[in-house]
Amino acid sequence: MKKFWGLVQAAPCRVDISFKDAEGKVYKKTVIVKAGKTEETEELPLYTNKNDVIGEVRVTPLTGKPLEHTGIKVQLLGQIELATERGTPHAFVSLVRELAPPGVLSNVGTYPFEFRNVEMQYDSYRGNQVRCRYLVKVTVTGKGMIPDSKSDTGMWVRNYEEVSEAGAPIKMEVGIEDCLHIEFEYDKARYHLQDVVVGRIHFLLVRIKLKHMEVEIRRRETIGAGTAAHSDTETLAKYEIMDGAPVRGESIPIRLYLSPYELSPSYSEVHNKFSVRYYLNLVLVDDEDRRYFKQQEITLYRRDDAKVTTADENASTAPPSL
């Protein structure tokens, strides 16, 4: 896989970066991710923690004469960028390899690079107010390169967890005194990204006219800490579970598939810069359009599907006993 960048107009050289596997062949493990808030996507090489990052840099002179430079280097960077601190990324990985000493480049120069057993403990993440990213950056320094000739290409990192035990169901009772009393149950509090949320809503007392009920999946990003913390909550999905008036004693089932939605794992205090949490928000609407809410936090994780056994899959999809 290869990415190309035009550096600047009349740039003295072009820098191309290609990723390789351990055998020197084109790196084929890639992932398609959204480029931003638009529907545009990009294909990036996919890695996980402790992987080797191997590749090749090609530097091509563009002026028709030998390129004098004072050095060529490649960096592997991991950065967290906060919307409140644009232009000042926080680095948590910074590795560098010198590709070439000062010299003259008459023809295309090819330089292999490798970073072994790279510590990539944080997932790549693109949110509304924070971005966690990895990139390979090449810099060619020298006279006439103002600014220094640079090229960078992104990588995407995903880490995986072992399949978790189901754990105990979540049971809660909520209500309005003498008007509404409901009990809701979810099968567990921890789900993988391809999982199914299964539950039930029990109506123990109904003295107000309800006309609609739905479950929302909400994501809350928090950046900073203490009094400087700032949170942003986004509703990612709405799932209607009832249309019409319930009666006392009625039980409404819930079965919400997570795979259709663009979810990430839950993250807690990533490099002490940000957290990402998910919630199931139960919404009830009465005939006067008053809305009643009850929110429950859940934990999401990414499982390694290559290690999932048949027993794990059956346990994940089988209806639980609530």
LINQUI-V603003 format. One line per field, one symbol per residue. phi: phi as a letter, one per 20 degrees, with the letter a starting at -180 (. if undefined). burial: 1 if it has 9 or more other C-alpha atoms within 8 Angstrom, else 0. A space follows every 10 residues. Layout:
phi->???
burial->???
This chain:
phi->.ccccefbfm ffbdddccdc efenegfdec becffafeef cbdcfdccgm fedcabdddd fdencgeecd qccccdcdcd ddfecgncfd edcbdcceeb fgacdecfdd cfbbcelffc fdffbccfcb cdbcbdcdcd dqfndcfgfc bbceccdcdc cffeffmffe cbdcrdgmcb bccccdfadc cefdecedab ddeebcccee cbbbdddddd ecdnbmfefc dcdceebccf dbcpeecgnf cdfcbdeeff deddffcclf lldbccccce decdcefdmf dccbdcfcdd bdeeffdfef ffffffefff ed
burial->1000001000 1111111111 1000011001 1001100000 1001111111 1111111111 1100011111 1111111111 1100000010 1111000111 0110100100 1110100101 0111100011 1111111111 1100100111 1111111110 0010000011 0000000011 1111111111 1110111111 1111110001 1111111111 1111100010 0100110101 1100000001 0111001100 0001111001 0011111111 1111110000 0000001111 1111000100 0110000000 00
